[in-house]
């Protein structure tokens, strides 16, 4: 009913499951997880949270997540406070939330702190550095903030699941141009844009739901962002 012709972007639920897989690699024997996010009401937030927790639980339970109902445990992983910790999109609040949770979980073994909005991982990292817990807690993120990528390269963050906002913009304008000039709809995407996983050392491509998912080194992805931005000046 909106008149939309296509969607240029990732499937946030599938990307959330990729976050869950990073958590499982970081804590293969289970443990305590704390989830940080700006809001739990938007569609992308619901899908990211649901994908993460479903992957950890080994089940498909999206309806319960959408209703705002959280369990105490998901498979071998206990959800701290039995909720996703919101910050209303305010970075100062996100930093305070991270510091508060780190303080409360000091002494708890096998902890992973998960940041699902772009600023959350860097706030978690800043809080962890201030509390001197970077060698005690695992951190998994979302999106490609430069602080996050640097933290991954330094080994302070396990990894992050990234989109491709530069090419979202490029592809959107390219497709609109074709539509305006020719009316041809044959090039409109029929599948979501693949997300990408970024870790310190990278790894081989993965095939998930029929899509090729690249696993890239943090330093290489940081350079890609610089190259994308530099290209605009030419």
C-alpha positions as CSV (number, residue, x, y, z in Angstrom):
1,X,0.0,0.0,0.0
2,X,3.0,2.4,0.4
3,X,4.0,2.2,-3.2
4,X,7.4,0.9,-2.4
5,X,9.1,-0.9,-5.3
6,X,12.0,-2.6,-3.4
7,X,14.1,-2.6,-0.3
8,X,17.8,-1.9,-0.4
9,X,19.3,-3.2,2.9
10,X,20.0,-6.3,5.0
11,X,17.6,-8.7,6.6
12,X,18.0,-7.6,10.2
13,X,16.8,-10.9,11.6
14,X,19.4,-12.9,9.7
15,X,22.1,-10.4,10.7
16,X,21.0,-10.8,14.3
17,X,21.6,-14.5,14.0
18,X,25.1,-13.7,12.8
19,X,25.6,-11.8,16.0
20,X,24.4,-14.9,17.9
21,X,27.0,-17.0,16.1
22,X,29.8,-14.6,17.1
23,X,28.6,-14.9,20.7
24,X,28.7,-18.7,20.5
25,X,32.2,-18.5,19.2
26,X,33.2,-16.2,22.0
27,X,31.5,-18.3,24.7
28,X,31.2,-21.8,23.3
29,X,30.3,-23.3,26.7
30,X,27.6,-20.7,27.4
31,X,27.5,-17.9,29.9
32,X,25.8,-14.6,30.7
33,X,24.8,-12.1,28.0
34,X,23.7,-8.5,28.2
35,X,22.0,-6.9,25.2
36,X,22.3,-3.1,24.6
37,X,20.2,-1.2,22.1
38,X,18.6,2.2,21.5
39,X,15.0,0.9,21.5
40,X,13.1,-2.3,21.4
41,X,10.1,-0.9,19.4
42,X,11.4,-0.4,15.9
43,X,11.3,-3.2,13.3
44,X,15.1,-3.4,12.9
45,X,15.6,-3.5,16.7
46,X,13.0,-6.3,17.1
47,X,14.6,-8.4,14.3
48,X,18.2,-7.9,15.5
49,X,17.3,-8.9,19.1
50,X,15.1,-11.8,17.9
51,X,17.8,-13.2,15.6
52,X,20.5,-13.0,18.2
53,X,18.4,-14.7,20.9
54,X,16.9,-17.3,18.5
55,X,20.4,-18.3,17.4
56,X,21.6,-18.7,20.9
57,X,18.4,-20.7,21.8
58,X,18.6,-22.8,18.7
59,X,14.9,-22.1,18.0
60,X,12.6,-19.7,16.0
61,X,10.6,-17.7,18.5
62,X,10.2,-14.3,16.9
63,X,6.6,-13.7,18.0
64,X,7.5,-13.8,21.7
65,X,10.3,-11.3,21.1
66,X,8.0,-9.0,19.1
67,X,5.6,-9.0,22.0
68,X,8.4,-7.8,24.3
69,X,8.6,-11.0,26.2
70,X,12.0,-12.2,27.2
71,X,13.1,-15.5,28.8
72,X,15.7,-15.9,31.5
73,X,17.8,-18.2,29.4
74,X,18.4,-18.9,25.7
75,X,20.0,-22.3,25.4
76,X,23.2,-22.1,27.4
77,X,23.0,-18.3,27.7
78,X,21.4,-16.4,30.6
79,X,20.0,-13.0,29.6
80,X,21.1,-10.4,32.1
81,X,18.0,-8.6,33.7
82,X,15.8,-10.7,31.4
83,X,15.5,-7.7,29.0
84,X,17.3,-5.7,26.3
85,X,18.8,-2.6,27.9
86,X,17.6,0.6,26.1
87,X,19.2,4.0,25.9
88,X,16.6,5.9,23.7
89,X,19.3,6.7,21.2
90,X,21.4,8.7,23.6
91,X,25.1,7.8,23.6
92,X,25.7,9.2,27.1
93,X,22.9,7.0,28.4
94,X,24.4,4.0,26.5
95,X,27.8,4.6,28.1
96,X,26.2,4.9,31.6
97,X,24.2,1.7,30.9
98,X,27.4,-0.2,29.9
99,X,29.3,1.0,33.0
100,X,26.4,0.0,35.3
101,X,26.1,-3.5,33.8
102,X,29.9,-4.0,33.9
103,X,30.0,-3.0,37.6
104,X,27.1,-5.4,38.4
105,X,28.7,-8.3,36.5
106,X,32.2,-8.0,37.8
107,X,33.3,-11.3,39.1
108,X,30.8,-13.2,36.9
109,X,32.6,-15.7,34.6
110,X,31.9,-16.0,30.9
111,X,30.2,-12.7,30.1
112,X,29.4,-11.3,26.6
113,X,28.2,-7.7,26.2
114,X,26.3,-7.3,22.9
115,X,25.7,-3.8,21.3
116,X,23.1,-3.8,18.6
117,X,23.1,-0.1,17.4
118,X,26.1,1.5,15.8
119,X,27.2,3.5,18.9
120,X,26.5,0.7,21.4
121,X,29.8,-1.3,20.8
122,X,32.0,1.7,21.1
123,X,30.2,2.8,24.3
124,X,30.6,-0.7,25.7
125,X,34.3,-0.7,24.8
126,X,34.8,2.7,26.4
127,X,33.1,1.5,29.6
128,X,35.1,-1.7,29.6
129,X,38.3,0.2,29.2
130,X,37.4,2.5,32.1
131,X,36.6,-0.5,34.3
132,X,39.6,-2.4,33.1
133,X,37.6,-5.4,32.0
134,X,38.6,-5.7,28.3
135,X,40.4,-8.9,29.1
136,X,37.6,-10.3,31.2
137,X,34.4,-9.6,29.2
138,X,33.7,-10.5,25.6
139,X,32.1,-7.8,23.3
140,X,30.2,-8.4,20.1
141,X,28.8,-5.5,18.1
142,X,26.7,-4.3,15.1
143,X,27.6,-1.8,12.4
144,X,30.9,-0.3,11.4
145,X,31.8,2.6,13.7
146,X,35.5,3.3,13.4
147,X,36.0,2.9,17.2
148,X,34.4,-0.5,16.9
149,X,36.7,-1.6,14.0
150,X,39.7,-0.4,15.9
151,X,38.7,-2.3,19.0
152,X,38.3,-5.5,16.9
153,X,41.8,-4.9,15.3
154,X,43.2,-4.6,18.8
155,X,41.5,-7.8,20.0
156,X,39.2,-5.9,22.5
157,X,36.0,-6.7,20.5
158,X,35.3,-10.2,19.1
159,X,33.6,-9.0,16.0
160,X,30.7,-7.0,14.5
161,X,28.0,-7.5,11.9
162,X,28.0,-4.7,9.3
163,X,25.8,-3.3,6.7
164,X,27.0,-1.3,3.7
165,X,25.4,2.2,4.0
166,X,27.6,3.8,1.3
167,X,26.3,1.3,-1.3
168,X,22.8,1.5,0.1
169,X,22.8,5.1,-1.0
170,X,24.6,4.4,-4.3
171,X,22.3,1.6,-5.3
172,X,19.1,3.5,-4.3
173,X,20.1,6.4,-6.6
174,X,21.2,4.1,-9.4
175,X,17.9,2.2,-9.3
176,X,15.9,5.4,-9.2
177,X,17.8,6.8,-12.1
178,X,17.0,3.7,-14.2
179,X,13.3,3.8,-13.2
180,X,13.1,7.5,-14.1
181,X,14.8,7.1,-17.5
182,X,13.4,3.8,-18.7
183,X,10.8,2.5,-16.3
184,X,12.6,-0.8,-16.3
185,X,12.1,-2.7,-13.0
186,X,14.1,-5.8,-13.9
187,X,17.2,-4.7,-11.9
188,X,15.2,-4.1,-8.7
189,X,16.6,-6.4,-5.9
190,X,14.5,-9.4,-5.0
191,X,16.6,-10.4,-2.1
192,X,18.1,-8.4,0.9
193,X,21.6,-7.1,0.6
194,X,24.0,-9.5,2.3
195,X,25.4,-8.4,5.6
196,X,29.1,-8.9,6.4
197,X,31.0,-10.2,9.4
198,X,34.1,-8.4,10.6
199,X,36.6,-10.0,12.9
200,X,40.3,-9.4,13.7
201,X,41.6,-12.0,11.4
202,X,38.7,-12.4,9.0
203,X,38.1,-15.8,7.4
204,X,36.6,-17.7,4.5
205,X,33.3,-16.7,3.0
206,X,30.2,-18.4,4.4
207,X,27.0,-19.4,2.7
208,X,23.9,-18.6,4.7
209,X,20.3,-19.0,3.4
210,X,21.7,-19.1,-0.1
211,X,23.7,-15.8,0.2
212,X,27.4,-15.4,0.3
213,X,28.5,-13.7,3.5
214,X,32.0,-12.2,3.5
215,X,34.1,-12.5,6.7
216,X,36.5,-9.6,6.6
217,X,39.5,-8.4,8.6
218,X,38.8,-5.3,10.6
219,X,41.7,-3.4,9.2
220,X,40.7,-4.2,5.6
221,X,37.1,-3.1,6.2
222,X,38.2,0.1,7.8
223,X,40.3,0.8,4.6
224,X,37.2,0.0,2.5
225,X,35.2,2.7,4.3
226,X,38.1,5.2,3.8
227,X,38.2,4.3,0.1
228,X,34.4,4.7,-0.3
229,X,34.5,8.1,1.3
230,X,37.5,9.2,-0.6
231,X,35.8,8.3,-3.9
232,X,33.2,11.0,-3.3
233,X,35.8,13.7,-3.6
234,X,36.9,12.7,-7.1
